[in-house]
Amino acid sequence: MSDQNITYLTDVYLLTVIVQTGMVEDILKAARDVGATAGAISHHARGIGLRERLGLVGVAVETEKDVISVLVSSEQRDLVVETIYRAARLDTPGRGFIYVTPLEKAATYVPESIMQRMKEE
């Protein structure tokens, strides 16, 4: 085991966005523009919905989606969700969806300078 302390984040939410391929960069840029800093992308996830089940002449059509995961604090959560919703145009049927999961805790490296600033606030 390392002597290094683990920094746990407890005020964290995971935003998961499932969208049509090709939208990732616009969505991540919009999220970064309002303060989101951590994101991960999973390309080529497969999903199924009503449109895919019906397909042409009742034959199933497989569609590929991109999955974006973004970690945010509770203060950022609503703003980032609304921003992503607009950037991904999720008000259009078939574009995708977003959901929010509260995380009990997450662990990552936080530079000492940031830890000091957090303690001072």
C-alpha positions in Angstrom: 0.0 0.0 0.0 1.1 3.5 -0.7 1.6 6.1 2.0 -0.4 8.5 -0.1 -3.8 9.4 1.1 -6.8 8.7 -1.1 -9.0 11.7 -1.9 -12.6 10.8 -1.9 -15.2 13.0 -3.6 -18.6 12.6 -2.1 -20.6 15.3 -3.8 -20.5 13.7 -7.2 -23.1 12.8 -9.9 -22.6 10.7 -13.0 -24.3 12.1 -16.1 -24.7 9.4 -18.7 -25.7 10.5 -22.2 -26.6 8.1 -25.0 -26.8 9.7 -28.4 -26.4 9.1 -32.1 -22.9 8.8 -33.3 -21.1 11.9 -34.4 -22.3 14.2 -31.6 -19.7 13.6 -28.9 -17.4 16.6 -29.6 -20.3 19.1 -29.6 -21.7 17.7 -26.4 -18.4 17.6 -24.5 -17.5 21.1 -25.6 -20.9 22.4 -24.4 -20.4 20.6 -21.0 -16.8 22.0 -20.7 -18.0 25.5 -21.5 -20.2 25.5 -18.4 -17.6 24.0 -16.1 -17.7 20.2 -16.4 -14.2 18.8 -16.3 -14.3 15.0 -16.3 -15.7 13.0 -19.2 -15.4 9.6 -20.8 -16.6 8.4 -24.2 -17.7 4.9 -25.2 -18.1 4.7 -29.0 -20.3 2.2 -30.8 -22.6 1.0 -28.1 -25.6 -0.9 -29.5 -29.1 -0.1 -28.4 -32.6 -1.1 -29.3 -35.8 0.9 -29.3 -39.1 1.0 -31.1 -37.6 2.4 -34.3 -34.9 -0.3 -34.4 -37.3 -3.2 -33.7 -39.6 -2.1 -36.5 -36.9 -1.5 -39.1 -37.7 -2.0 -42.8 -40.6 -4.5 -43.3 -40.4 -5.7 -39.7 -36.7 -6.7 -39.9 -34.7 -5.5 -36.9 -32.2 -2.7 -37.6 -29.2 -2.4 -35.3 -28.1 1.1 -34.6 -24.8 2.3 -33.0 -24.8 4.9 -30.3 -22.2 6.8 -28.4 -22.2 6.8 -24.6 -20.8 9.8 -22.8 -20.1 9.8 -19.0 -19.5 13.1 -17.2 -18.8 13.6 -13.5 -20.1 16.8 -11.9 -20.8 18.2 -8.5 -24.3 18.9 -7.2 -23.8 22.6 -7.9 -23.0 21.9 -11.6 -25.5 19.1 -12.1 -28.6 20.9 -13.3 -26.7 23.4 -15.5 -24.7 20.7 -17.2 -27.7 18.5 -17.7 -29.7 21.3 -19.3 -26.7 22.3 -21.4 -26.1 18.8 -22.7 -29.8 18.4 -23.3 -29.8 21.4 -25.6 -26.5 20.6 -27.3 -27.6 17.1 -28.1 -31.1 18.3 -29.1 -32.7 15.6 -26.9 -36.1 17.3 -27.4 -36.2 15.6 -30.8 -37.4 12.0 -30.9 -34.7 9.4 -31.6 -31.8 11.7 -30.7 -31.0 10.0 -27.4 -31.4 10.5 -23.7 -29.6 11.5 -20.5 -29.8 10.2 -17.0 -28.2 11.2 -13.7 -26.8 8.8 -11.1 -25.7 10.0 -7.6 -22.4 8.4 -6.6 -21.7 7.5 -3.0 -18.1 8.3 -3.5 -15.4 8.5 -6.2 -11.6 8.6 -5.8 -9.1 10.4 -8.0 -5.9 12.4 -7.7 -6.5 16.0 -6.7 -3.4 18.2 -6.8 -2.3 19.7 -3.4 -2.8 23.2 -4.6 -6.5 22.5 -5.3 -6.9 20.8 -2.0 -5.5 23.9 -0.2 -7.9 26.2 -2.1 -10.9 23.9 -1.2 -9.9 24.0 2.5 -9.7 27.8 2.4 -13.2 28.2 1.0 
